[in-house]
Amino acid sequence: MNKAQIAAVAVLAASTLAACGSGSSGGTGGSGGGAENAKVAFLMPDLASTRYELADKPLFEAKMKQLCPSCTVIYQNADSDAAKQQQQANSALAQGVKAIVIDPVDSAAAATIVKSAQSQKVPVIAYDRPIPATPADYYISFDNEKIGAMIAQSLVDHLKKENAQGGILQVNGSPTDAAAGLIKKGIHSAVDPSGFKLLAEYDTPDWKPEKAQEWVGGQITQFKDQIVGVVAANDGTGGGSISAFKAAGVKVPPITGNDAELAAAQRIIAGDQYNTISKPIKIVAEASADVAYQFMQGKKPEGKTTLYNTPSQLFVPSVVTKENIKQVLFDSGIMKASDACTGAYAKGCEELGIK
């Protein structure tokens, strides 16, 4: 992606968010009227991914403060516990929130949260992960199926270019996460017709890196040098997969990721991880704050598309490899060299011109 393309993506994202701000009034939003002094819940799913505490939370809070200085954000993280998230949602409703933004631990279980909130006329915005069983009032995410297809196709193209001979492991996300199911579907769309044998695949409980590492370790014992690549659904499972190969004392094959976490960027710089997905969290965090604020004002924002019978906005991400990491993550300002180019990674940054 060149600088002109990056600029075009930025303009497109900005225009999409601006369009989102023009939703019509009326509908199911909140209790109507102004949002002054209102409360909004921001409920995140786990601590296994560092992004929620380091990026999603502060970005959502900052945008909400800009939109409504007198509003209060009630933030909770369920730490991979669906029952705990249910309690957090109930607590938020008891505190009188006018909207709930939720990234569900368990997409099926979250249907109960949606029903409970909507029965109290409190709109629910599904964030990052959809809630298929009971339509939320809105869904905001990057296109998860496309993410799966992009990381897998990037790996397949690389393996073909290298004339690799062997098979692929597929490390999926949590079986209780509907977004993981979409990523999985996207991965299969690229791997199945690739000509590379799918040696085995695994749904990683709660996206836990240690579970991915344990499973991949077993596959290394079974398949040994037949493994020429691993499609991991996010940076955590990708990192766990890399650790499994290193623990086994064998060469790390190309391994994918998703989320562009700092640790993943460092692994790409070092040559341990093949790719990740840049999906600037600022885009979805600010879009969800904007949509939540409209609902809190009694408006009903229109979706750009529909997924699971839910008005939706699905943003398109970018694949990041060693070849374009400087341009996509650092030149764009998404990530700072001072954060990534420390210690053992300084030399790799220098070689890639990351300053």
Number of C-alpha atoms within 10 A of each C-alpha: 14 10 12 9 10 16 13 12 16 14 12 13 17 14 12 16 19 12 14 20 16 14 15 13 15 15 12 18 26 29 18 17 13 15 21 13 10 19 22 27 25 27 27 24 23 24 15 16 19 15 16 19 16 10 15 20 20 14 20 25 21 16 19 23 15 13 15 16 13 13 18 17 19 17 17 20 21 20 16 20 15 20 14 16 27 20 13 21 25 14 14 23 21 9 13 14 22 28 31 30 27 29 29 31 28 23 22 18 18 26 18 14 24 24 17 16 23 18 10 13 16 25 28 27 29 27 25 23 24 32 30 17 15 19 20 28 24 28 30 26 24 21 19 25 19 21 30 30 21 23 30 31 20 19 24 23 13 15 18 13 9 9 9 15 14 17 18 23 25 24 29 26 28 20 18 20 21 22 25 24 20 21 27 28 18 22 26 20 18 20 21 11 9 15 13 18 16 18 16 13 18 17 20 23 17 21 26 19 23 19 18 27 24 14 19 26 21 13 17 17 10 12 14 14 14 16 22 19 25 29 31 34 31 28 28 26 30 31 23 23 31 26 21 23 18 14 11 14 9 12 12 20 19 22 29 35 32 27 22 27 21 16 14 26 29 22 22 25 27 17 15 22 26 27 31 31 24 21 21 19 22 16 21 24 25 19 25 29 25 22 27 29 28 25 33 28 22 23 24 23 26 18 20 12 12 14 16 14 16 21 19 23 24 19 19 15 19 19 21 26 22 17 13 14 24 22 18 21 19 16 16 15 11 15 19 15 16 10 9 22 19 13 7 11 16 18 15 18 19 12 9 14 10 21 14
